[in-house]
Amino acid sequence: MSVPKKRNHPHISNTPPIKKGLVYHKIIPVAIVIFMLFGAGFSYLLVGVDRTSLLTGILIGGVCGLIFGLLIAKSLSKK
């Protein structure tokens, strides 16, 4: 007669599960920086070397990058 083998149960870890949506929020700072650079370059091409126009371009680019990054993160977290 064959004797059934005892199998050990797999160990369950106590670490909390990683949220799926948390990974996609790393896109927001990247989008902000890229759009800030585009805003600075665009204002430099239009006006030249002027501090207020460069800062305005950076600020507008940062806001656009934030909006774009939030939209991308929202669309990626739906999947």
PyMOL Python script that loads the backbone (N, CA, C, O; Angstrom):
from pymol import cmd

cmd.read_pdbstr("""\
ATOM      1  N   MET A   1       0.818  -1.168   0.000  1.00  0.00           N
ATOM      2  CA  MET A   1       0.000   0.000   0.000  1.00  0.00           C
ATOM      3  C   MET A   1       0.872   1.245   0.000  1.00  0.00           C
ATOM      4  O   MET A   1       1.898   1.308   0.677  1.00  0.00           O
ATOM      5  N   SER A   2       0.446   2.219  -0.764  1.00  0.00           N
ATOM      6  CA  SER A   2       1.250   3.437  -0.816  1.00  0.00           C
ATOM      7  C   SER A   2       0.798   4.416   0.270  1.00  0.00           C
ATOM      8  O   SER A   2      -0.382   4.527   0.604  1.00  0.00           O
ATOM      9  N   VAL A   3       1.772   5.099   0.784  1.00  0.00           N
ATOM     10  CA  VAL A   3       1.503   6.074   1.847  1.00  0.00           C
ATOM     11  C   VAL A   3       1.495   7.472   1.208  1.00  0.00           C
ATOM     12  O   VAL A   3       2.437   7.819   0.494  1.00  0.00           O
ATOM     13  N   PRO A   4       0.457   8.274   1.448  1.00  0.00           N
ATOM     14  CA  PRO A   4       0.434   9.618   0.864  1.00  0.00           C
ATOM     15  C   PRO A   4       1.509  10.509   1.486  1.00  0.00           C
ATOM     16  O   PRO A   4       1.758  10.471   2.691  1.00  0.00           O
ATOM     17  N   LYS A   5       2.130  11.304   0.633  1.00  0.00           N
ATOM     18  CA  LYS A   5       3.177  12.195   1.108  1.00  0.00           C
ATOM     19  C   LYS A   5       2.552  13.426   1.751  1.00  0.00           C
ATOM     20  O   LYS A   5       1.525  13.933   1.300  1.00  0.00           O
ATOM     21  N   LYS A   6       3.188  13.885   2.803  1.00  0.00           N
ATOM     22  CA  LYS A   6       2.738  15.127   3.433  1.00  0.00           C
ATOM     23  C   LYS A   6       3.398  16.293   2.712  1.00  0.00           C
ATOM     24  O   LYS A   6       4.616  16.331   2.541  1.00  0.00           O
ATOM     25  N   ARG A   7       2.592  17.218   2.305  1.00  0.00           N
ATOM     26  CA  ARG A   7       3.133  18.392   1.627  1.00  0.00           C
ATOM     27  C   ARG A   7       3.027  19.589   2.554  1.00  0.00           C
ATOM     28  O   ARG A   7       2.019  19.796   3.229  1.00  0.00           O
ATOM     29  N   ASN A   8       4.088  20.364   2.565  1.00  0.00           N
ATOM     30  CA  ASN A   8       4.081  21.581   3.375  1.00  0.00           C
ATOM     31  C   ASN A   8       3.251  22.657   2.681  1.00  0.00           C
ATOM     32  O   ASN A   8       3.261  22.786   1.457  1.00  0.00           O
ATOM     33  N   HIS A   9       2.548  23.410   3.483  1.00  0.00           N
ATOM     34  CA  HIS A   9       1.779  24.517   2.934  1.00  0.00           C
ATOM     35  C   HIS A   9       2.731  25.667   2.615  1.00  0.00           C
ATOM     36  O   HIS A   9       3.712  25.883   3.327  1.00  0.00           O
ATOM     37  N   PRO A  10       2.442  26.396   1.555  1.00  0.00           N
ATOM     38  CA  PRO A  10       3.321  27.529   1.243  1.00  0.00           C
ATOM     39  C   PRO A  10       3.199  28.603   2.327  1.00  0.00           C
ATOM     40  O   PRO A  10       2.129  28.831   2.892  1.00  0.00           O
ATOM     41  N   HIS A  11       4.312  29.238   2.588  1.00  0.00           N
ATOM     42  CA  HIS A  11       4.329  30.278   3.610  1.00  0.00           C
ATOM     43  C   HIS A  11       3.668  31.544   3.062  1.00  0.00           C
ATOM     44  O   HIS A  11       3.944  31.984   1.946  1.00  0.00           O
ATOM     45  N   ILE A  12       2.813  32.093   3.863  1.00  0.00           N
ATOM     46  CA  ILE A  12       2.129  33.323   3.474  1.00  0.00           C
ATOM     47  C   ILE A  12       2.892  34.493   4.078  1.00  0.00           C
ATOM     48  O   ILE A  12       3.150  34.531   5.281  1.00  0.00           O
ATOM     49  N   SER A  13       3.250  35.451   3.219  1.00  0.00           N
ATOM     50  CA  SER A  13       4.011  36.589   3.719  1.00  0.00           C
ATOM     51  C   SER A  13       3.055  37.627   4.308  1.00  0.00           C
ATOM     52  O   SER A  13       1.892  37.711   3.914  1.00  0.00           O
ATOM     53  N   ASN A  14       3.550  38.391   5.227  1.00  0.00           N
ATOM     54  CA  ASN A  14       2.742  39.400   5.897  1.00  0.00           C
ATOM     55  C   ASN A  14       2.845  40.765   5.220  1.00  0.00           C
ATOM     56  O   ASN A  14       2.316  41.745   5.743  1.00  0.00           O
ATOM     57  N   THR A  15       3.503  40.849   4.090  1.00  0.00           N
ATOM     58  CA  THR A  15       3.637  42.131   3.414  1.00  0.00           C
ATOM     59  C   THR A  15       2.320  42.488   2.731  1.00  0.00           C
ATOM     60  O   THR A  15       1.657  41.620   2.165  1.00  0.00           O
ATOM     61  N   PRO A  16       1.947  43.749   2.782  1.00  0.00           N
ATOM     62  CA  PRO A  16       0.687  44.139   2.138  1.00  0.00           C
ATOM     63  C   PRO A  16       0.822  44.094   0.623  1.00  0.00           C
ATOM     64  O   PRO A  16       1.912  44.313   0.095  1.00  0.00           O
ATOM     65  N   PRO A  17      -0.259  43.815  -0.076  1.00  0.00           N
ATOM     66  CA  PRO A  17      -0.181  43.769  -1.538  1.00  0.00           C
ATOM     67  C   PRO A  17       0.080  45.158  -2.122  1.00  0.00           C
ATOM     68  O   PRO A  17      -0.361  46.167  -1.570  1.00  0.00           O
ATOM     69  N   ILE A  18       0.788  45.195  -3.226  1.00  0.00           N
ATOM     70  CA  ILE A  18       1.110  46.455  -3.891  1.00  0.00           C
ATOM     71  C   ILE A  18      -0.102  46.890  -4.699  1.00  0.00           C
ATOM     72  O   ILE A  18      -0.679  46.108  -5.455  1.00  0.00           O
ATOM     73  N   LYS A  19      -0.473  48.136  -4.527  1.00  0.00           N
ATOM     74  CA  LYS A  19      -1.610  48.647  -5.280  1.00  0.00           C
ATOM     75  C   LYS A  19      -1.208  48.858  -6.727  1.00  0.00           C
ATOM     76  O   LYS A  19      -0.113  49.344  -7.012  1.00  0.00           O
ATOM     77  N   LYS A  20      -2.090  48.494  -7.636  1.00  0.00           N
ATOM     78  CA  LYS A  20      -1.776  48.575  -9.056  1.00  0.00           C
ATOM     79  C   LYS A  20      -1.673  50.016  -9.534  1.00  0.00           C
ATOM     80  O   LYS A  20      -0.824  50.326 -10.370  1.00  0.00           O
ATOM     81  N   GLY A  21      -2.514  50.897  -9.023  1.00  0.00           N
ATOM     82  CA  GLY A  21      -2.532  52.277  -9.475  1.00  0.00           C
ATOM     83  C   GLY A  21      -1.354  53.097  -8.985  1.00  0.00           C
ATOM     84  O   GLY A  21      -1.060  54.155  -9.541  1.00  0.00           O
ATOM     85  N   LEU A  22      -0.677  52.622  -7.950  1.00  0.00           N
ATOM     86  CA  LEU A  22       0.419  53.383  -7.368  1.00  0.00           C
ATOM     87  C   LEU A  22       1.608  53.475  -8.308  1.00  0.00           C
ATOM     88  O   LEU A  22       2.327  54.474  -8.278  1.00  0.00           O
ATOM     89  N   VAL A  23       1.839  52.480  -9.131  1.00  0.00           N
ATOM     90  CA  VAL A  23       2.989  52.449 -10.031  1.00  0.00           C
ATOM     91  C   VAL A  23       2.852  53.524 -11.114  1.00  0.00           C
ATOM     92  O   VAL A  23       3.840  54.138 -11.517  1.00  0.00           O
ATOM     93  N   TYR A  24       1.632  53.741 -11.575  1.00  0.00           N
ATOM     94  CA  TYR A  24       1.428  54.650 -12.680  1.00  0.00           C
ATOM     95  C   TYR A  24       1.522  56.121 -12.276  1.00  0.00           C
ATOM     96  O   TYR A  24       1.585  56.989 -13.146  1.00  0.00           O
ATOM     97  N   HIS A  25       1.533  56.416 -10.987  1.00  0.00           N
ATOM     98  CA  HIS A  25       1.639  57.798 -10.558  1.00  0.00           C
ATOM     99  C   HIS A  25       3.057  58.339 -10.689  1.00  0.00           C
ATOM    100  O   HIS A  25       3.285  59.526 -10.455  1.00  0.00           O
ATOM    101  N   LYS A  26       4.000  57.504 -11.054  1.00  0.00           N
ATOM    102  CA  LYS A  26       5.361  57.974 -11.293  1.00  0.00           C
ATOM    103  C   LYS A  26       5.461  58.764 -12.591  1.00  0.00           C
ATOM    104  O   LYS A  26       6.466  59.432 -12.834  1.00  0.00           O
ATOM    105  N   ILE A  27       4.434  58.694 -13.423  1.00  0.00           N
ATOM    106  CA  ILE A  27       4.436  59.412 -14.682  1.00  0.00           C
ATOM    107  C   ILE A  27       4.212  60.906 -14.472  1.00  0.00           C
ATOM    108  O   ILE A  27       4.609  61.710 -15.316  1.00  0.00           O
ATOM    109  N   ILE A  28       3.587  61.288 -13.370  1.00  0.00           N
ATOM    110  CA  ILE A  28       3.221  62.694 -13.160  1.00  0.00           C
ATOM    111  C   ILE A  28       4.451  63.596 -13.044  1.00  0.00           C
ATOM    112  O   ILE A  28       4.502  64.605 -13.747  1.00  0.00           O
ATOM    113  N   PRO A  29       5.449  63.293 -12.198  1.00  0.00           N
ATOM    114  CA  PRO A  29       6.616  64.182 -12.144  1.00  0.00           C
ATOM    115  C   PRO A  29       7.408  64.214 -13.455  1.00  0.00           C
ATOM    116  O   PRO A  29       7.982  65.240 -13.821  1.00  0.00           O
ATOM    117  N   VAL A  30       7.431  63.090 -14.147  1.00  0.00           N
ATOM    118  CA  VAL A  30       8.139  63.045 -15.432  1.00  0.00           C
ATOM    119  C   VAL A  30       7.454  63.953 -16.440  1.00  0.00           C
ATOM    120  O   VAL A  30       8.119  64.683 -17.174  1.00  0.00           O
ATOM    121  N   ALA A  31       6.125  63.910 -16.479  1.00  0.00           N
ATOM    122  CA  ALA A  31       5.380  64.768 -17.397  1.00  0.00           C
ATOM    123  C   ALA A  31       5.556  66.238 -17.036  1.00  0.00           C
ATOM    124  O   ALA A  31       5.648  67.086 -17.923  1.00  0.00           O
ATOM    125  N   ILE A  32       5.604  66.549 -15.739  1.00  0.00           N
ATOM    126  CA  ILE A  32       5.781  67.939 -15.317  1.00  0.00           C
ATOM    127  C   ILE A  32       7.126  68.465 -15.781  1.00  0.00           C
ATOM    128  O   ILE A  32       7.205  69.571 -16.317  1.00  0.00           O
ATOM    129  N   VAL A  33       8.186  67.692 -15.582  1.00  0.00           N
ATOM    130  CA  VAL A  33       9.532  68.147 -15.968  1.00  0.00           C
ATOM    131  C   VAL A  33       9.633  68.313 -17.484  1.00  0.00           C
ATOM    132  O   VAL A  33      10.196  69.298 -17.962  1.00  0.00           O
ATOM    133  N   ILE A  34       9.094  67.361 -18.239  1.00  0.00           N
ATOM    134  CA  ILE A  34       9.172  67.442 -19.700  1.00  0.00           C
ATOM    135  C   ILE A  34       8.413  68.661 -20.212  1.00  0.00           C
ATOM    136  O   ILE A  34       8.906  69.381 -21.080  1.00  0.00           O
ATOM    137  N   PHE A  35       7.221  68.894 -19.680  1.00  0.00           N
ATOM    138  CA  PHE A  35       6.446  70.042 -20.127  1.00  0.00           C
ATOM    139  C   PHE A  35       7.069  71.367 -19.667  1.00  0.00           C
ATOM    140  O   PHE A  35       6.940  72.378 -20.357  1.00  0.00           O
ATOM    141  N   MET A  36       7.738  71.369 -18.516  1.00  0.00           N
ATOM    142  CA  MET A  36       8.444  72.582 -18.084  1.00  0.00           C
ATOM    143  C   MET A  36       9.581  72.914 -19.047  1.00  0.00           C
ATOM    144  O   MET A  36       9.805  74.079 -19.374  1.00  0.00           O
ATOM    145  N   LEU A  37      10.294  71.888 -19.496  1.00  0.00           N
ATOM    146  CA  LEU A  37      11.371  72.120 -20.459  1.00  0.00           C
ATOM    147  C   LEU A  37      10.815  72.609 -21.795  1.00  0.00           C
ATOM    148  O   LEU A  37      11.387  73.499 -22.424  1.00  0.00           O
ATOM    149  N   PHE A  38       9.692  72.021 -22.223  1.00  0.00           N
ATOM    150  CA  PHE A  38       9.060  72.494 -23.459  1.00  0.00           C
ATOM    151  C   PHE A  38       8.587  73.935 -23.319  1.00  0.00           C
ATOM    152  O   PHE A  38       8.730  74.728 -24.250  1.00  0.00           O
ATOM    153  N   GLY A  39       8.026  74.279 -22.167  1.00  0.00           N
ATOM    154  CA  GLY A  39       7.565  75.643 -21.936  1.00  0.00           C
ATOM    155  C   GLY A  39       8.715  76.633 -21.929  1.00  0.00           C
ATOM    156  O   GLY A  39       8.593  77.726 -22.483  1.00  0.00           O
ATOM    157  N   ALA A  40       9.835  76.266 -21.309  1.00  0.00           N
ATOM    158  CA  ALA A  40      11.001  77.147 -21.294  1.00  0.00           C
ATOM    159  C   ALA A  40      11.577  77.309 -22.698  1.00  0.00           C
ATOM    160  O   ALA A  40      11.951  78.411 -23.098  1.00  0.00           O
ATOM    161  N   GLY A  41      11.646  76.211 -23.440  1.00  0.00           N
ATOM    162  CA  GLY A  41      12.164  76.300 -24.810  1.00  0.00           C
ATOM    163  C   GLY A  41      11.256  77.094 -25.720  1.00  0.00           C
ATOM    164  O   GLY A  41      11.730  77.851 -26.567  1.00  0.00           O
ATOM    165  N   PHE A  42       9.968  76.931 -25.558  1.00  0.00           N
ATOM    166  CA  PHE A  42       9.015  77.670 -26.376  1.00  0.00           C
ATOM    167  C   PHE A  42       9.080  79.165 -26.085  1.00  0.00           C
ATOM    168  O   PHE A  42       9.048  79.981 -27.006  1.00  0.00           O
ATOM    169  N   SER A  43       9.171  79.527 -24.808  1.00  0.00           N
ATOM    170  CA  SER A  43       9.260  80.948 -24.470  1.00  0.00           C
ATOM    171  C   SER A  43      10.608  81.529 -24.889  1.00  0.00           C
ATOM    172  O   SER A  43      10.685  82.703 -25.251  1.00  0.00           O
ATOM    173  N   TYR A  44      11.660  80.732 -24.846  1.00  0.00           N
ATOM    174  CA  TYR A  44      12.973  81.204 -25.301  1.00  0.00           C
ATOM    175  C   TYR A  44      12.953  81.473 -26.807  1.00  0.00           C
ATOM    176  O   TYR A  44      13.537  82.452 -27.272  1.00  0.00           O
ATOM    177  N   LEU A  45      12.287  80.612 -27.561  1.00  0.00           N
ATOM    178  CA  LEU A  45      12.207  80.825 -29.002  1.00  0.00           C
ATOM    179  C   LEU A  45      11.343  82.033 -29.358  1.00  0.00           C
ATOM    180  O   LEU A  45      11.629  82.728 -30.332  1.00  0.00           O
ATOM    181  N   LEU A  46      10.309  82.286 -28.593  1.00  0.00           N
ATOM    182  CA  LEU A  46       9.422  83.407 -28.896  1.00  0.00           C
ATOM    183  C   LEU A  46       9.991  84.755 -28.448  1.00  0.00           C
ATOM    184  O   LEU A  46       9.958  85.727 -29.202  1.00  0.00           O
ATOM    185  N   VAL A  47      10.509  84.810 -27.225  1.00  0.00           N
ATOM    186  CA  VAL A  47      10.887  86.098 -26.647  1.00  0.00           C
ATOM    187  C   VAL A  47      12.400  86.275 -26.579  1.00  0.00           C
ATOM    188  O   VAL A  47      12.895  87.385 -26.778  1.00  0.00           O
ATOM    189  N   GLY A  48      13.126  85.235 -26.311  1.00  0.00           N
ATOM    190  CA  GLY A  48      14.561  85.342 -26.119  1.00  0.00           C
ATOM    191  C   GLY A  48      14.889  85.166 -24.645  1.00  0.00           C
ATOM    192  O   GLY A  48      14.124  84.567 -23.890  1.00  0.00           O
ATOM    193  N   VAL A  49      16.041  85.701 -24.250  1.00  0.00           N
ATOM    194  CA  VAL A  49      16.477  85.549 -22.865  1.00  0.00           C
ATOM    195  C   VAL A  49      15.851  86.668 -22.033  1.00  0.00           C
ATOM    196  O   VAL A  49      16.381  87.775 -21.945  1.00  0.00           O
ATOM    197  N   ASP A  50      14.731  86.354 -21.438  1.00  0.00           N
ATOM    198  CA  ASP A  50      14.045  87.276 -20.539  1.00  0.00           C
ATOM    199  C   ASP A  50      13.557  86.444 -19.359  1.00  0.00           C
ATOM    200  O   ASP A  50      12.881  85.432 -19.541  1.00  0.00           O
ATOM    201  N   ARG A  51      13.902  86.875 -18.157  1.00  0.00           N
ATOM    202  CA  ARG A  51      13.612  86.058 -16.980  1.00  0.00           C
ATOM    203  C   ARG A  51      12.128  85.844 -16.764  1.00  0.00           C
ATOM    204  O   ARG A  51      11.699  84.730 -16.466  1.00  0.00           O
ATOM    205  N   THR A  52      11.355  86.876 -16.908  1.00  0.00           N
ATOM    206  CA  THR A  52       9.926  86.741 -16.634  1.00  0.00           C
ATOM    207  C   THR A  52       9.240  85.830 -17.655  1.00  0.00           C
ATOM    208  O   THR A  52       8.358  85.048 -17.301  1.00  0.00           O
ATOM    209  N   SER A  53       9.643  85.935 -18.907  1.00  0.00           N
ATOM    210  CA  SER A  53       9.016  85.068 -19.910  1.00  0.00           C
ATOM    211  C   SER A  53       9.449  83.614 -19.730  1.00  0.00           C
ATOM    212  O   SER A  53       8.645  82.702 -19.924  1.00  0.00           O
ATOM    213  N   LEU A  54      10.706  83.392 -19.363  1.00  0.00           N
ATOM    214  CA  LEU A  54      11.159  82.026 -19.107  1.00  0.00           C
ATOM    215  C   LEU A  54      10.440  81.417 -17.904  1.00  0.00           C
ATOM    216  O   LEU A  54      10.024  80.259 -17.942  1.00  0.00           O
ATOM    217  N   LEU A  55      10.297  82.209 -16.829  1.00  0.00           N
ATOM    218  CA  LEU A  55       9.590  81.711 -15.654  1.00  0.00           C
ATOM    219  C   LEU A  55       8.112  81.469 -15.952  1.00  0.00           C
ATOM    220  O   LEU A  55       7.521  80.510 -15.458  1.00  0.00           O
ATOM    221  N   THR A  56       7.526  82.342 -16.759  1.00  0.00           N
ATOM    222  CA  THR A  56       6.126  82.146 -17.146  1.00  0.00           C
ATOM    223  C   THR A  56       5.977  80.889 -17.998  1.00  0.00           C
ATOM    224  O   THR A  56       5.036  80.119 -17.805  1.00  0.00           O
ATOM    225  N   GLY A  57       6.890  80.677 -18.930  1.00  0.00           N
ATOM    226  CA  GLY A  57       6.862  79.468 -19.752  1.00  0.00           C
ATOM    227  C   GLY A  57       7.041  78.210 -18.925  1.00  0.00           C
ATOM    228  O   GLY A  57       6.376  77.203 -19.168  1.00  0.00           O
ATOM    229  N   ILE A  58       7.941  78.263 -17.944  1.00  0.00           N
ATOM    230  CA  ILE A  58       8.159  77.118 -17.061  1.00  0.00           C
ATOM    231  C   ILE A  58       6.916  76.852 -16.217  1.00  0.00           C
ATOM    232  O   ILE A  58       6.523  75.700 -16.031  1.00  0.00           O
ATOM    233  N   LEU A  59       6.301  77.911 -15.709  1.00  0.00           N
ATOM    234  CA  LEU A  59       5.112  77.755 -14.880  1.00  0.00           C
ATOM    235  C   LEU A  59       3.934  77.196 -15.682  1.00  0.00           C
ATOM    236  O   LEU A  59       3.252  76.277 -15.228  1.00  0.00           O
ATOM    237  N   ILE A  60       3.702  77.741 -16.850  1.00  0.00           N
ATOM    238  CA  ILE A  60       2.606  77.248 -17.685  1.00  0.00           C
ATOM    239  C   ILE A  60       2.878  75.810 -18.134  1.00  0.00           C
ATOM    240  O   ILE A  60       1.967  74.983 -18.168  1.00  0.00           O
ATOM    241  N   GLY A  61       4.120  75.521 -18.473  1.00  0.00           N
ATOM    242  CA  GLY A  61       4.480  74.151 -18.850  1.00  0.00           C
ATOM    243  C   GLY A  61       4.308  73.174 -17.703  1.00  0.00           C
ATOM    244  O   GLY A  61       3.885  72.039 -17.921  1.00  0.00           O
ATOM    245  N   GLY A  62       4.629  73.591 -16.478  1.00  0.00           N
ATOM    246  CA  GLY A  62       4.453  72.731 -15.314  1.00  0.00           C
ATOM    247  C   GLY A  62       2.994  72.423 -15.039  1.00  0.00           C
ATOM    248  O   GLY A  62       2.642  71.294 -14.698  1.00  0.00           O
ATOM    249  N   VAL A  63       2.142  73.435 -15.189  1.00  0.00           N
ATOM    250  CA  VAL A  63       0.706  73.214 -14.981  1.00  0.00           C
ATOM    251  C   VAL A  63       0.152  72.289 -16.060  1.00  0.00           C
ATOM    252  O   VAL A  63      -0.632  71.388 -15.762  1.00  0.00           O
ATOM    253  N   CYS A  64       0.553  72.503 -17.303  1.00  0.00           N
ATOM    254  CA  CYS A  64       0.105  71.617 -18.392  1.00  0.00           C
ATOM    255  C   CYS A  64       0.627  70.199 -18.191  1.00  0.00           C
ATOM    256  O   CYS A  64      -0.087  69.235 -18.467  1.00  0.00           O
ATOM    257  N   GLY A  65       1.855  70.061 -17.717  1.00  0.00           N
ATOM    258  CA  GLY A  65       2.416  68.740 -17.435  1.00  0.00           C
ATOM    259  C   GLY A  65       1.686  68.041 -16.305  1.00  0.00           C
ATOM    260  O   GLY A  65       1.501  66.824 -16.345  1.00  0.00           O
ATOM    261  N   LEU A  66       1.267  68.797 -15.291  1.00  0.00           N
ATOM    262  CA  LEU A  66       0.506  68.215 -14.193  1.00  0.00           C
ATOM    263  C   LEU A  66      -0.841  67.691 -14.693  1.00  0.00           C
ATOM    264  O   LEU A  66      -1.248  66.581 -14.351  1.00  0.00           O
ATOM    265  N   ILE A  67      -1.516  68.487 -15.493  1.00  0.00           N
ATOM    266  CA  ILE A  67      -2.814  68.061 -16.030  1.00  0.00           C
ATOM    267  C   ILE A  67      -2.640  66.839 -16.929  1.00  0.00           C
ATOM    268  O   ILE A  67      -3.401  65.877 -16.830  1.00  0.00           O
ATOM    269  N   PHE A  68      -1.642  66.878 -17.800  1.00  0.00           N
ATOM    270  CA  PHE A  68      -1.385  65.748 -18.700  1.00  0.00           C
ATOM    271  C   PHE A  68      -1.013  64.496 -17.916  1.00  0.00           C
ATOM    272  O   PHE A  68      -1.497  63.407 -18.224  1.00  0.00           O
ATOM    273  N   GLY A  69      -0.159  64.638 -16.905  1.00  0.00           N
ATOM    274  CA  GLY A  69       0.248  63.495 -16.091  1.00  0.00           C
ATOM    275  C   GLY A  69      -0.911  62.885 -15.324  1.00  0.00           C
ATOM    276  O   GLY A  69      -1.007  61.663 -15.212  1.00  0.00           O
ATOM    277  N   LEU A  70      -1.802  63.734 -14.788  1.00  0.00           N
ATOM    278  CA  LEU A  70      -2.967  63.216 -14.080  1.00  0.00           C
ATOM    279  C   LEU A  70      -3.905  62.472 -15.020  1.00  0.00           C
ATOM    280  O   LEU A  70      -4.476  61.447 -14.647  1.00  0.00           O
ATOM    281  N   LEU A  71      -4.066  62.981 -16.234  1.00  0.00           N
ATOM    282  CA  LEU A  71      -4.920  62.297 -17.207  1.00  0.00           C
ATOM    283  C   LEU A  71      -4.338  60.945 -17.609  1.00  0.00           C
ATOM    284  O   LEU A  71      -5.068  59.962 -17.734  1.00  0.00           O
ATOM    285  N   ILE A  72      -3.029  60.899 -17.809  1.00  0.00           N
ATOM    286  CA  ILE A  72      -2.373  59.638 -18.159  1.00  0.00           C
ATOM    287  C   ILE A  72      -2.479  58.641 -17.006  1.00  0.00           C
ATOM    288  O   ILE A  72      -2.775  57.467 -17.227  1.00  0.00           O
ATOM    289  N   ALA A  73      -2.236  59.106 -15.768  1.00  0.00           N
ATOM    290  CA  ALA A  73      -2.320  58.214 -14.616  1.00  0.00           C
ATOM    291  C   ALA A  73      -3.742  57.701 -14.425  1.00  0.00           C
ATOM    292  O   ALA A  73      -3.945  56.548 -14.045  1.00  0.00           O
ATOM    293  N   LYS A  74      -4.720  58.552 -14.687  1.00  0.00           N
ATOM    294  CA  LYS A  74      -6.115  58.131 -14.545  1.00  0.00           C
ATOM    295  C   LYS A  74      -6.481  57.090 -15.595  1.00  0.00           C
ATOM    296  O   LYS A  74      -7.170  56.114 -15.298  1.00  0.00           O
ATOM    297  N   SER A  75      -6.020  57.303 -16.820  1.00  0.00           N
ATOM    298  CA  SER A  75      -6.353  56.346 -17.883  1.00  0.00           C
ATOM    299  C   SER A  75      -5.617  55.016 -17.696  1.00  0.00           C
ATOM    300  O   SER A  75      -6.153  53.967 -18.055  1.00  0.00           O
ATOM    301  N   LEU A  76      -4.413  55.038 -17.149  1.00  0.00           N
ATOM    302  CA  LEU A  76      -3.684  53.794 -16.917  1.00  0.00           C
ATOM    303  C   LEU A  76      -4.210  53.018 -15.720  1.00  0.00           C
ATOM    304  O   LEU A  76      -4.090  51.794 -15.675  1.00  0.00           O
ATOM    305  N   SER A  77      -4.791  53.718 -14.749  1.00  0.00           N
ATOM    306  CA  SER A  77      -5.290  53.017 -13.570  1.00  0.00           C
ATOM    307  C   SER A  77      -6.642  52.353 -13.838  1.00  0.00           C
ATOM    308  O   SER A  77      -7.075  51.526 -13.036  1.00  0.00           O
ATOM    309  N   LYS A  78      -7.315  52.684 -14.927  1.00  0.00           N
ATOM    310  CA  LYS A  78      -8.588  52.064 -15.254  1.00  0.00           C
ATOM    311  C   LYS A  78      -8.421  50.619 -15.714  1.00  0.00           C
ATOM    312  O   LYS A  78      -9.345  49.819 -15.569  1.00  0.00           O
ATOM    313  N   LYS A  79      -7.271  50.274 -16.261  1.00  0.00           N
ATOM    314  CA  LYS A  79      -7.067  48.932 -16.820  1.00  0.00           C
ATOM    315  C   LYS A  79      -6.978  47.888 -15.767  1.00  0.00           C
ATOM    316  O   LYS A  79      -6.807  46.709 -16.079  1.00  0.00           O
TER     317      LYS A  79
END
""", "prot")
cmd.dss("prot")
cmd.show_as("cartoon", "prot")
cmd.util.cbc("prot")
cmd.orient("prot")
